[in-house]
Amino acid sequence: MIPLLIYVAIFVGAFFAVKFIVRRTQPRDFTSLKTVTFGDESAVRADRWASIISVVALFVLWGMFTGSALLPKFLHMPGPFVGDTSFAYTAEGPAGTDDAVVTVRVHPVDQKPDAPEVDPGDGFAKNDSVLIGAWRSGLILWDKNDEAKRKADGAKIIAIDGKPISAGERVRTANGTVAITDKGTINFTPAKGMQMEPIWLPSPEAVWARFIDLTQEGYQNFTVLEHLGWSLFRVVVGFFFGALIGIPLGYAMGLSNWFRGWFDPIVEFMRPVPPLALIPLVIIWFGIEEDAKIILLFLAALWIMAIAARAGVSGVNISKVHAAYSLGASKWQVMRYVIVPNSLPEIFTGARVAMGVCWGTVVAAELVAAEKGAGMMIMVASRFNLTDIVIVGIILIGVIGYGIDILMRQAERFLVPWKGRA
């Protein structure tokens, strides 16, 4: 919740800062002088300042909650407690009650210091010392060196720092939380702060260091570039064949009642089926070789491209078709000069969606006994809690997918300049 609130605050602050400070100092362009802007797609363009601040904000939040060295310390969220702390417990035994102090040395998880030395004291309850790693909790056998034992003498703890406590209850101390287990032992959890443990979310610089290591040393016998290359190859090939069959199928369904009636049940039945559900059938029918992965991606793109092409044909303005026929155009000329150009915007939109679905499916496709690929790298690393490798793979897949989407948008602007025009 706190990261979300910070992100919303950054969004609101950046919006007003750009609107009232940056925009007032910049000259107004043609778009700002248009009489129609609301509801006019041509007047809506991505704000570069918003894009830059959005990306920077995500990295700042990432660094804030991981204690990144790339940010000044005053931007860091409170980290886990590290150092020496102590709490007192009151033990009740056959001889009455007695107090003792437990000194806890909380250390970074990658270090192993010596336990602090303490004076045991004079009563039947003796002072203790223990080592606990940051973000961890530790079980303390408080009666190990006491004269009154839990099992033999029925000794038990009745208070922590003067606050009454019994089995199953918790008490907050200066730098952590003390809980009494059902067996009467102490479970101490140091304050964890608000930063994420590196094993769950490493810092940006740790992820970058891992990326450099993967480019040089590789992972699972292949470099990260080779893993990405194979994933990209599978996605492109699967998408290509999906578009090669899906687009003509969509045109046929949009132009012919018979084709529409024949294939519409099949397309509408397969459209909501997630590609992941097809993995068992793909394995049974095509094995675990490279063909199976490409076929799964092909099926992920096929139905999307077919529906996009069908929607493109159905969305052609009928007045344009009538105008072409009135000028003596043949069916093929209507197809070439009216239907295809007017359906291309829908097809490009479907292609962008299909490419995104293929990138999302490639991780599952590479689960099918893949020896290389970004998805395989992510899944194998996740089994060993190598979160930095998982994040590297996710970021690279996202960057490549975003780059492909940009290229497709540029191709659409070049090949379909009439999009959005009457």
Order of alpha helices (4+ residues) and beta strands (2+ residues): alpha-alpha-beta-beta-beta-beta-alpha-beta-beta-beta-beta-beta-alpha-alpha-alpha-alpha-alpha-alpha-alpha-alpha-alpha-alpha
